[in-house]
Amino acid sequence: MDAENRTTLQPLSHADAFETLSGSRISMVLTDPALPDNPIVYVNGAFEEVTGYKAGMAIGRNCRFLQGENTDPDDVKRLREALRDEQDCTVDLVNYRADGSEFVNRLMMTPVRADDGALRFFLGMQKPLAEVEDLLSPNAVRHAMREVQHRVKNHLSMIISLTRMYGRDAGDARDQFGQLARRIESLQVLYQELSNPERQRNMDTVSLGAYVSRLAAATQALDGRAGVTVNVDVEDAEARSDTAVHLGMIVSEILTNALQHAFVGRETGRIDLSVRTLPGQSLRITVSDDGTGMPEGVEWPDSRSIGGSVIAGLIRQLNGTLNVNTGAMGTVVTLDLSGVTEAT
């Protein structure tokens, strides 16, 4: 084609662009983050048809006015974080039309930037989902998984409470009940971490950073007291779920022992839990306290007790070594575990 017959394409003017948006059958909305509360500054005709709100009823308001009682806060959080980070986001939100009827809205949001890269608008495109689309959406799967997790968590909590209640009146069997309660507690926290939809891709590995932190909080809530603080400093690593069960049981037992015995006669105290990665896919777990120290002649874990035997067996299964140093300034328990983490 010669130069005389070549058509030169001209950029659309702002007026042409808005006319194109207005005629689109896709529901669209523009918000201006430079204005207070990031209000709507433009909606097209398709938006009015989908939501039942005329432009004059929507412009000047934040899009949250479409949310309601059944809008999931986690979905709103994802959207809010994407807006904060100026990132693309697709989320299925429960929204409400002007007549109060509920619909599932697949919102695809993207930042619109000026020529110099500065953020100018957020463009939202909306698609009401049919019932079959809603059931198959990632949100529906995530919500169902969260509901199952909630129910299992409640059942495990009830079992832990009953086990501890019976253990108080169990006499010589109290130690066994305590071990059982801590094992169930460790499984409960592990289940929560395995059910976390935002965790690592491999479904058979667990983030030790998140898992140990959750476990420490749960142990403190069950066995701690107001004046004793537990500080957690954990380097993240991945471990297989069966390894994490054993590791969690050991950490729970060490923490429980410190919470119950390190501060006899004192109202306040401090426990520090740290997890450090070592070469060769190994870990070093340290639990130190500023308590009174173990009485002379006391061995922990006590190999003569069932609980002590269980802990010693778990440490052997993980190719671990345990070192306990105690004195007037407290006790330091160091556990080295060989080859327990997964390569990333």
N, C-alpha and C positions, 0 to 999 in steps of 0.2 A: 504494500500500500504506500503511495507516495505521500509527501508531506501535505499536499493540498487537500487530499481526501481523508487524512487522519483526523479522528475526533479527539479533541482535548477534553479530558474529564476535569470538571471543576469541583472543588470541595463544596459540600452542602452548607448553606447558611444556617444560622441558628433557627431561623423561622422554618426553613425546609426540614430541618432535623426534627423539630417539635411536631410539625405536620405529619411526618412519617411515623413518629411514635403514637400520635393521636389516632391514626388509622390502623394501628397494629391490632391484631386479634389477641395478642399476648398481653396480659395484665402487667402494667409497668408503673413504677413509682420512683421518683427522684427525691432524695433528701439532701439537705445542705448542712454538712458538719461544721461549717464556719458559724452557723447561727446557734443560739442557745438551745440545747436539747435535741439537736440534729432533726429539725422538723421537716415534714413533707413540703416540697415546693412545687411538685407537679405530679399529677396522676393522669392516665389516659382513659379513654372511654371504656376499655376492657376492664380496668380496675373498678370503675363504677358498676359495671354489670356483675362482676364477680362478688363484690363486697356489699353492694347496695348503697354505698356511700357516694353521694355526689362530690365533685371536686371541692366545692365550697365547704363541705363538712369535714374534709380530710386535710386540706392544705393548712399549714401552720401547726399541725399536731404531730407528735412523735408517733411512729408506727405502732407503738405498744397499745394504742387504743383498740387495736384489733384482737388483743389477747383477752383471756378470760379465765374462768374458774378451772377449766381442764387443760390449760396450756401448761406444758411441762417446764418447770424452772430450769432443768438441765439443758433443754433445747434453747431457752432464752439465753442462758449463760454462754452457750457455744456461739450464738449470734452476737452477743455483746462483746465477746473476746475477739471475734473476727473484725468487728467494727473498730475496736480499740487498736488492733494490730494492722488495720487497713488491708485485710486479706479477703480473698474470695471465700464464699461460704455457701453451702447448700444445706438446708435444714427443713424438715417437715414439721410445721407448727400447727397446733390446734388454734384456729382463729374463729372469729364470730362476725357474722354479717350484721348489717344495720337492723334487720328484723329479729336479731337474737339467735338465729340458727347457727349451728356449729359446722365447720368444715375443716378438713385437713389441707393445709396450704403448703405446697412445696415452694419454698422461697429460695431463689438463686440470687445472691447478692454479690455485687462486685464494685470496687472503687473506680471512679472515673477521674482521670487526672488531666491537668492542663498540659500544654506543650512543654513547660519547664519541669514536669513531673510532680508538681504540687497537687495535693488532693483537692478536688473541686466538688464532686457529688458522690453519693452512693446510689447506684442503680439497682433496684429490686425487681425481679421478674417473678410473677406468681402463677402457680398452676394448681387449681383445686384437684385433689386426688379422688378418683372414683374409689368405691369401697374395696374392690379387689386390689387396687394399687396401694391403698392404705395398709392392708393386711400384710403385703409383701415388702413394705418399705423398711429401710434400715432402722428407722425409729421404732417401728412396731416390734421388730426383733429385739432391739435394745430394751424397750420398755417391758416386754415379756420376761426377758432375762433378769431384769432388775426386780420384778415382782417375785420370781422364783427365789432369787437370792435373799430377798427380804423374809420370805416365809421360812426358808431353811435356817437363816440366821436366828429367827425367833425360836424355832424348835431347838436349836443347839443351845441357845441361851437358857431355855427352860430346863434342859437336861443338866447343864452346868449347875444351875441353882439347886435342883433337886439333889444332885450328887453331893454338893457341898453341905446341904441341909442334913442329909442322912449321915454324912461323914462326921458331923459334930457330935453325934450320939453313937458313934461306931466303936468307941473304946480302942482296943488294940488294932482295929482295922482302919483307923482314921488315916494313917499314912497311905494306904491303898486307895481310899476314896479321894484323897488330895491329889495323888498321881493321876487318877482317872479324870478328875475335873480339869487338871492342867492339860492333859492330852486332848480332851474334847475342846478346850479353849483354843489350843494351838490349831486344831483342825478347823474350827470356826473361822479364825483369822485367815488361815490359808485359803479356805473356800471363798472368802470375801475377795482376796487378791486374785484368785483364779477367775472369778466372775467379773473382774474389772474390765470393761470393754476397751479401756484406753491403755491396757498394758501391752507388753511385748508381743510380737507375732506368734512365736512358738507356744502352742497351747499346753505344753508339758513343762514349761519352765516358769519360774517365779522370780520377780524382782525382789532380791533380799533386802534392799533398802526400804522399800515400801512395807514388806512383810514384817521385818524385825521392828520397824517403827510402830506399826499397828499392834504387834504383839506386846511390845513394851507398854503401850498405852492401856491395853486391855488388862495386863497383869497388874499395873499400878492401880487401875480402877477397882480390881477385885481384891487385891491383897495390900494395897498401900494405905497411907493415912495422910491427912492434910499437911502435916509439917515436913514430910519427906518428899523431896523433889527427885525426879528421874530425868536425867539429861541424855539424849540420844544423838550420837554422831556416827553415821553409817555411810560408808562408801558403797555405792550401788554395784551390784553384780547379779548375774543370773545363775540360778541353781535349779536342778530338776525338782519336781514337786515332791517325790519321795524323800529326797535329801532334805528338802525344806521342812518336812514334817518332823524328822529327827532333830534337825538343828533347832527348830522352834521349841520343841519339848525341852531341850537342854537349856536354851536361853531363858525360857519361862521358869524352869526350876532354879537356876542361878539367881535370877531376879527375885523370885519369891522367897528364897532363903535369906537374901539380903534384907528384903522388906520386913520379914518376920523376926529376924534375929539380930541384925546388925545394930539396932538402936534401942536395945533394952534399957529402960530407965530414962530415955530421952524422948522429947517431943519433936525434935527437928533432926534433919539429916540430909545427906546428898548422895545420890548414886549416879555414876557415870557409866553409860554403856557405849562402847565403840566397836565398830566392825571395820577391819582393814583388809584389803586384798593383798595377797602376797604372790610372788612368782610361782609358777607351776599350778595355777588355778586353785590356790589355797587361800584360807582365811585365818585371820587372828581376831578372836572375839575377847574383849576385855570388859569385865564388870568390876568397878572399884567403888568403895564406899568410904565415908569418913566416920564410920561407926566405932564401936568399942573394941572391935577385934574379937576373934574367936578365943574362948577360954583355953588355957593350956591343956593339952592332952586331947582336945576335941578334933576329930578327923572329919573333913567334908570333901566329897560325899562319903557318908558312912557306909562302908561295904557290908556291914552287918544288917542294914535295913533294906527292906524291899525297894524303897525309893532310890537309895544309893546304888543298889545293884542295877536298877533299870538305867539310871543315868550313866553309870560306868559302861554298861553294855552298848548304849547308844553312841557313846564317844568312841568305843572300839569299832563299831560299824562304820563310822565316818573317818577311820584312820586318824583319830585325834589324840592329842596329849593335853592333859590338864595340869595346871600349876596354880597352887593356892599359897599366897603370901599374906600373913596376917600379923598385926602388931597393935600397939596402943593407938595408932592413927588410922586404923581401919583395916580393911581386907581388900586384896586385889586378886581376882580370879582371872587367869589367862587361859584361853582355850585355842589351841592351834589345830586346824582341820586341813588335811592334805587332799588336794584334787577334788574339791567339792563344787567348784563353780564351773559354769559352762563358758566356752570360748564364744566371744561376740565378734 
